[in-house]
Structures are given as C-alpha cells and as structure tokens.
Amino acid sequence: MSCVASCPAITFGDTTLKKCVKYCASGQFSENTTRRCLANCVTGFADPITRQCTAVCSKGYYGYSLVCYPTCPTISPSVYADDTTNLCVTLCPAGTYGDPSTKKCVAVCPVSASTFGYVNPAATTRVCMTPCPVGYFADNSTRRCVLKCPDVPALFGHVLTLTCVETCPSGFYADMDNSTRLCVTISQCSVSLDLYSDASTRTCVSKCPSTPSTFANPNNRQCVPTCPSAYNIYADNVTRRCINPCPSPTYGDPTTMTCASICKLNYWGINASRLCSTSCPAGTFADHLLRICVAVCSVDPVYYGDTVNNNCTTKCPSLSYGNPLTQRCVSDSGAVSTCPPGYFADRYSQLCVQVCPMSQNTYA
C-alpha cells in the first residue's frame, strides 16, 4: 500500500479516512475529475441516488445549481422540471409550459389549477397561467392562451372574461369572421362579411332566420322583426333582408313594410319603383285584377284605360269612348269624334265601334 495523489479508476479519495474507497460516505459524492469524495460537487450535479457528481440526474430528479432535486426549488425567476433533460429550466421546451402547481414542464396545463399555456410573442416565456394576458383568450379545448379562438370546435373570444366560449353572453354576438372570432356588441358584426346580429342565436349571421321571422336591417346591422318605415325599406322573404327596391315580381307594401307578391286592396304595384301606391303614374292605369299599374289594360276581359282617373275600367266615363285599338278611353270633342278612322263613337255603349248597333237605331 502506498500514498497517491489521485485514486485509481473506480475509487475515490475519502478526505476523512485518507483512503481510496469504492463508495463515498453518506453525504458525499464521487467526483470523476478529481477522483475525490466531495460534500459539494464542483462539476455536474450531486445525485442522491448514485451518490455521484453526474452530468444527468437520475430519473425523477432534476439538476439545478450543482444539485439533483426531486422537485425544482422555489426561486425567482421560477424554474420547472424538464423530463427531456432532467434539468430545472427557466424556459420549458417548445410545446410545453411551466406549471407552477407541479413545478414541471407539461404539455397540457392542468384543469384542476384552471391554468392555460401562454407563450409570449418573443417566445421567452412558456408558462401555465390564469387569467390569460389581455389580447389572449383561454381556450379550454387546448388549455392554451390563444390570440384567436378556434373554428373547430366553434368558439369565440369573450373580451370581458378573456375566455373562448361556445355561446356569447347576453348582449354579445358570435362573429363568424374567422380572422377574429370574437363576441361582439350588437352593432359590431363584420361589415366586410355583411353579417347581422341575430338575438335568437346570439350570433352574427349572413342571413336572418325565418323562425323567428326577422330581416337584416342595414342601418343598424341587426335582424329585426319589422323593417323600419323611416328608411323606406321592405322585408324580403327570399333574402331575409330589408331592401329597396323589392325584387320582381314583388312590390313594397307601405302598410306592412314587406315585399308583397300582390298589393292590398286600393293599392297598385308600380313596376318602375317596385312599390305599392294608391295611384298610378301618368300614362299607366290601375289594373284592379292584377293590382298593378299597366300601360295597356286587360283584353280578356276587356278593360280600357281611363286617362282621367288613371285606372282600368269596363266602361269609360261620360263623353268618352273605349278605343279597342289602344285599350284606352278617348274623349268626345263634340262635333268631331276622337275614335280612330273607321270607328264611330257609340254613346249607348260608350265604345268606338265599326258598325253602329241596329238595336238602338243609330247611324254612323
């Protein structure tokens, strides 16, 4: 036996016993560089399982400040146990988050702690936290803080609670704009996507529902049960919108503010404006059968256009005659008939006729 400056392989110098030993005493750790038993490692981490100064701690232990810990220490800034390296790290690997409740790097933040994974824009922070920072929303489907809530499952960001929700709360509407996916106020539905707030579903919709019956009002971007008369817009059942003009073959009914297939009694549809009116424009006549304004009255049954009252009539007013060529009433100028050439004014039938009726003993 001889005194040596450095113990041979697989042995280490015990400074208390002044011997080379195979296993260091309790509370000491074998260090390969110096071949000594040390109370505190100077390289690697003091591993209580192997009682060695090691580069990688045993499973279930994590290296920090030359020591292997079963749970990473509580310090500032916080450190978390990383199972991929067996180290206590300030920044967990990509795809994992530092969980304060377990002091570990986790792929999914725990529901029990009500925390969500947050990565800052510079990717210098990956932690489980609650609530999410302003501008982010807590997504329960992924347990992450997200800038935009997912479309599958369909969730929307609620700016007051900073959470992703399936149904927006009262007073808010789910905006289907996939660039934002937010719960918005009643007038904030996406203009670029032409969306309207639907109170029955609390969503922004491109087409208002038929049950309950509502229509898209472009003035306040809401689905409304009745189109406002102040704006002269009419409810169209096909598009579910408040519009002007109404699409053919419908007309805007001012009594109901709807696009009607036929105007109400004593109203006639004007083709140029697509409106129901109590009178027809000059040059047109109120057709009582179709309830529209026409340039030429019906030939079956035969009606004539009364240019005085602007309506279609079976019998022209006094001193006027039904012209079968134009379907209009022509006036009697006195001595000279206004009936077309070859026709004669019959004062009994008030028609322009080619042959005077024998029953009345009249002559052309």
C-alpha positions in Angstrom: 0.0 0.0 0.0 1.3 3.4 -1.0 0.2 7.1 -0.8 -1.1 8.5 -4.1 -2.1 12.0 -5.2 -5.1 10.6 -7.2 -7.0 7.4 -6.6 -7.1 4.8 -9.4 -10.2 4.1 -11.5 -13.5 3.2 -9.8 -12.1 4.5 -6.5 -12.3 7.9 -4.9 -10.3 9.7 -2.2 -12.1 9.9 1.1 -10.6 13.0 2.8 -11.7 12.0 6.2 -10.3 8.4 6.1 -7.4 9.4 3.9 -8.1 6.3 1.8 -9.2 5.4 -1.7 -12.7 4.0 -1.4 -15.1 2.4 -3.9 -18.1 4.2 -2.4 -18.1 7.6 -0.8 -19.6 8.0 2.7 -23.1 9.2 3.2 -23.4 12.9 2.5 -20.6 12.8 0.0 -20.5 12.4 -3.8 -17.8 10.8 -6.0 -16.3 13.3 -8.5 -14.6 11.8 -11.6 -12.4 14.7 -12.4 -10.6 14.9 -9.1 -11.3 11.3 -8.1 -12.4 12.5 -4.7 -15.4 12.3 -2.4 -16.9 15.8 -2.1 -19.6 17.2 0.1 -20.5 19.6 -2.7 -19.9 18.9 -6.4 -17.9 21.3 -8.3 -18.9 19.9 -11.7 -22.1 18.2 -12.6 -24.9 17.6 -10.1 -24.9 15.9 -6.7 -27.2 12.9 -7.3 -28.5 11.3 -4.0 -29.4 8.1 -5.8 -26.0 7.3 -7.3 -24.1 9.5 -4.8 -22.1 10.8 -7.7 -21.4 14.1 -9.3 -23.2 13.5 -12.6 -24.0 15.3 -15.8 -27.6 13.9 -15.9 -29.6 13.3 -12.7 -31.3 10.0 -12.1 -34.9 9.6 -13.3 -37.3 11.7 -11.1 -34.5 14.1 -10.2 -33.7 17.4 -11.8 -30.4 19.3 -11.9 -30.1 22.8 -10.7 -27.1 24.7 -9.2 -24.9 21.6 -8.9 -27.6 19.6 -7.1 -30.2 17.0 -8.2 -33.7 17.9 -6.8 -36.8 15.7 -6.7 -38.8 18.9 -7.0 -37.3 22.1 -8.5 -36.7 24.7 -5.9 -38.9 27.8 -5.4 -36.8 30.7 -6.6 -37.1 33.8 -8.8 -37.2 33.6 -11.7 -39.2 30.3 -11.5 -37.7 27.1 -12.7 -39.5 23.9 -13.9 -38.6 20.2 -14.1 -37.9 19.2 -17.7 -38.2 15.5 -18.2 -36.4 15.6 -21.5 -33.1 16.8 -20.0 -33.7 16.1 -16.2 -32.9 19.8 -15.5 -34.7 22.6 -13.8 -35.2 25.2 -16.5 -36.5 28.7 -16.6 -37.8 28.2 -20.2 -39.6 24.9 -20.9 -39.1 23.3 -24.3 -41.4 24.2 -27.2 -44.8 22.6 -26.9 -44.6 22.5 -23.1 -45.4 25.0 -20.3 -44.1 25.7 -16.8 -46.8 24.6 -14.4 -46.5 26.5 -11.1 -48.7 23.9 -9.3 -46.3 20.9 -10.0 -43.1 22.9 -10.9 -42.9 20.7 -14.0 -42.9 21.4 -17.8 -46.2 20.0 -19.0 -47.7 19.5 -22.5 -51.2 20.4 -21.2 -51.8 22.8 -18.4 -53.9 21.2 -15.6 -57.7 21.7 -15.5 -57.6 21.4 -11.7 -55.5 24.5 -11.5 -57.6 26.4 -14.1 -54.4 27.5 -15.9 -53.7 27.8 -19.6 -50.4 27.6 -21.6 -49.1 31.0 -22.6 -46.2 31.8 -24.9 -45.2 35.4 -25.2 -44.5 36.9 -28.7 -40.7 36.7 -28.2 -41.1 33.0 -27.1 -39.1 33.8 -24.0 -41.9 32.7 -21.7 -43.8 29.4 -21.7 -45.9 29.1 -18.6 -49.3 27.9 -17.3 -51.2 30.9 -16.1 -54.6 32.4 -15.3 -56.1 34.6 -16.4 -54.6 34.9 -19.9 -53.0 38.3 -20.7 -55.1 41.0 -22.3 -55.4 40.2 -26.0 -55.4 36.5 -25.4 -58.2 34.1 -24.7 -58.3 31.0 -22.5 -59.1 28.0 -24.8 -60.5 25.1 -22.8 -60.2 22.7 -25.8 -56.4 23.1 -25.9 -55.7 24.5 -22.4 -53.8 27.4 -24.1 -54.0 31.1 -24.2 -54.7 31.9 -27.9 -54.8 35.1 -29.9 -57.9 33.8 -31.8 -60.3 31.2 -30.6 -60.7 28.1 -32.9 -63.3 27.4 -35.5 -63.2 23.7 -34.7 -64.7 23.4 -32.2 -66.6 26.6 -32.9 -65.5 29.0 -30.1 -65.5 32.8 -29.8 -63.4 35.2 -27.7 -65.2 37.0 -24.9 -63.3 40.2 -24.3 -64.7 40.7 -20.7 -63.7 37.3 -19.4 -60.8 36.6 -21.8 -62.1 33.1 -22.5 -63.2 31.2 -25.6 -66.9 30.4 -25.3 -69.4 28.3 -27.3 -72.3 30.8 -26.8 -71.7 34.5 -26.3 -73.3 36.0 -23.2 -76.4 38.3 -23.3 -75.7 41.5 -25.2 -72.9 39.9 -27.3 -73.0 38.1 -30.6 -70.6 35.4 -32.1 -68.9 37.0 -35.1 -68.3 34.3 -37.7 -65.4 36.3 -39.2 -62.6 33.7 -39.0 -59.9 36.5 -38.8 -61.2 37.5 -35.4 -63.8 35.0 -34.0 -64.9 37.4 -31.2 -68.1 38.0 -29.2 -69.1 41.5 -30.4 -71.7 44.0 -29.4 -75.0 44.4 -31.2 -73.7 46.8 -33.9 -70.2 45.3 -34.4 -70.9 42.3 -36.6 -68.4 42.1 -39.5 -69.3 44.7 -42.2 -66.8 43.1 -44.7 -68.6 39.8 -44.5 -72.0 41.5 -44.5 -73.1 39.9 -41.2 -76.0 40.9 -38.9 -76.6 40.3 -35.2 -79.3 37.6 -34.5 -80.7 37.9 -31.0 -82.3 34.4 -31.2 -78.9 32.6 -31.6 -76.6 35.3 -30.3 -74.6 35.0 -33.5 -73.6 37.2 -36.4 -75.4 35.7 -39.5 -75.3 36.3 -43.2 -79.0 35.5 -43.5 -81.5 36.3 -40.8 -83.7 33.4 -39.7 -87.3 32.7 -40.8 -88.1 31.3 -37.3 -88.4 33.6 -35.5 -89.1 35.8 -38.6 -86.5 38.5 -38.8 -84.9 40.6 -41.5 -81.4 42.1 -41.9 -81.6 45.9 -41.3 -78.6 47.6 -43.0 -78.9 50.7 -40.8 -78.1 49.1 -37.5 -76.8 45.6 -38.8 -79.4 43.8 -36.7 -82.0 41.1 -37.5 -85.3 42.9 -36.9 -88.9 41.6 -36.9 -90.2 44.6 -38.9 -88.3 46.7 -41.3 -88.3 50.4 -40.3 -90.7 52.6 -42.2 -88.4 55.7 -41.6 -85.9 54.3 -44.1 -88.4 53.1 -46.8 -87.0 49.6 -46.8 -89.1 46.5 -47.1 -88.9 42.9 -45.8 -88.0 40.4 -48.5 -88.9 36.8 -47.5 -86.4 35.3 -50.0 -83.2 37.1 -48.9 -84.5 37.8 -45.4 -83.3 41.4 -45.8 -84.8 44.9 -45.6 -84.3 46.3 -49.1 -85.5 48.9 -51.6 -86.4 48.2 -54.3 -88.2 44.9 -53.8 -87.2 42.2 -56.3 -89.6 41.4 -59.2 -92.4 40.2 -59.1 -92.9 41.7 -55.6 -93.7 45.3 -54.6 -93.0 47.3 -51.4 -96.2 47.5 -49.3 -96.1 50.6 -47.2 -98.8 49.3 -44.8 -96.7 46.2 -43.8 -93.2 47.3 -44.9 -92.9 43.9 -46.7 -92.2 42.9 -50.3 -95.7 41.6 -51.3 -96.5 39.4 -54.3 -99.8 41.4 -54.7 -100.6 44.8 -53.4 -103.5 45.3 -51.0 -107.0 46.5 -52.0 -106.8 50.1 -53.3 -103.1 49.8 -53.9 -101.3 49.1 -57.2 -97.8 48.0 -57.9 -95.6 50.3 -59.9 -93.0 48.4 -61.9 -90.5 51.2 -62.2 -90.2 51.7 -58.4 -91.4 48.3 -57.3 -93.7 50.0 -54.8 -97.4 49.6 -53.9 -99.2 53.0 -54.4 -102.7 54.4 -54.0 -102.5 55.9 -57.5 -100.7 55.1 -60.8 -98.3 57.4 -62.6 -99.4 59.3 -65.7 -99.5 57.1 -68.7 -100.4 54.0 -66.7 -103.6 52.6 -65.3 -104.6 50.7 -62.2 -105.4 47.1 -63.1 -108.0 46.0 -60.4 -107.5 42.3 -61.3 -103.7 42.2 -61.0 -103.4 45.2 -58.7 -100.6 46.7 -60.7 -100.1 49.8 -62.9 -100.2 48.8 -66.5 -99.5 50.7 -69.8 -102.3 48.7 -71.5 -105.3 47.3 -69.7 -106.5 43.7 -70.0 -108.0 42.4 -73.2 -109.6 39.4 -71.6 -111.8 40.5 -70.0 -111.8 43.8 -71.9 -110.8 46.9 -69.9 -110.0 50.4 -71.1 -107.5 52.9 -69.6 -109.3 55.9 -68.1 -106.8 58.7 -68.6 -108.7 61.0 -66.2 -108.7 58.6 -63.2 -105.7 56.5 -64.3 -107.4 53.2 -63.8 -108.7 50.3 -66.0 -112.5 50.3 -66.4 -115.1 48.2 -68.3 -117.0 51.4 -69.2 -115.4 54.7 -70.0 -116.6 57.8 -68.2 -119.3 60.1 -69.6 -118.4 61.7 -73.0 -115.5 59.2 -73.6 -115.3 56.0 -75.5 -113.3 52.8 -75.3 -110.8 52.6 -78.2 -110.3 48.9 -79.0 -107.0 49.6 -80.8 -105.3 51.3 -77.8 -107.4 49.9 -75.0 -107.9 53.5 -73.8 -110.8 55.8 -73.3 -110.9 58.7 -75.8 -112.8 61.8 -75.2 -115.6 63.2 -77.3 -114.5 66.5 -78.8 -118.1 67.4 -79.7 -118.7 67.6 -83.5 -115.6 65.5 -84.3 -115.2 62.0 -83.0 -111.8 61.1 -81.5 -112.4 57.4 -82.3 -109.8 56.0 -84.7 -110.5 56.2 -88.5 -113.2 53.6 -89.5 -114.7 53.7 -86.0 -117.7 55.6 -84.6 -118.5 56.8 -81.1 -121.4 54.8 -79.7 -123.0 56.9 -76.9 -125.0 53.9 -75.7 -122.1 51.5 -75.1 -119.5 54.3 -74.8 -117.3 52.4 -77.2 -115.7 53.1 -80.5 -117.4 50.7 -82.9 -117.0 49.9 -86.6 -120.8 49.3 -87.1 -123.4 51.2 -85.2 -125.8 48.9 -83.3 -129.1 48.1 -85.0 -131.0 47.8 -81.7 -130.5 51.4 -81.0 -131.5 52.6 -84.5 -128.3 54.6 -84.7 -126.3 55.5 -87.8 -122.7 56.3 -88.5 
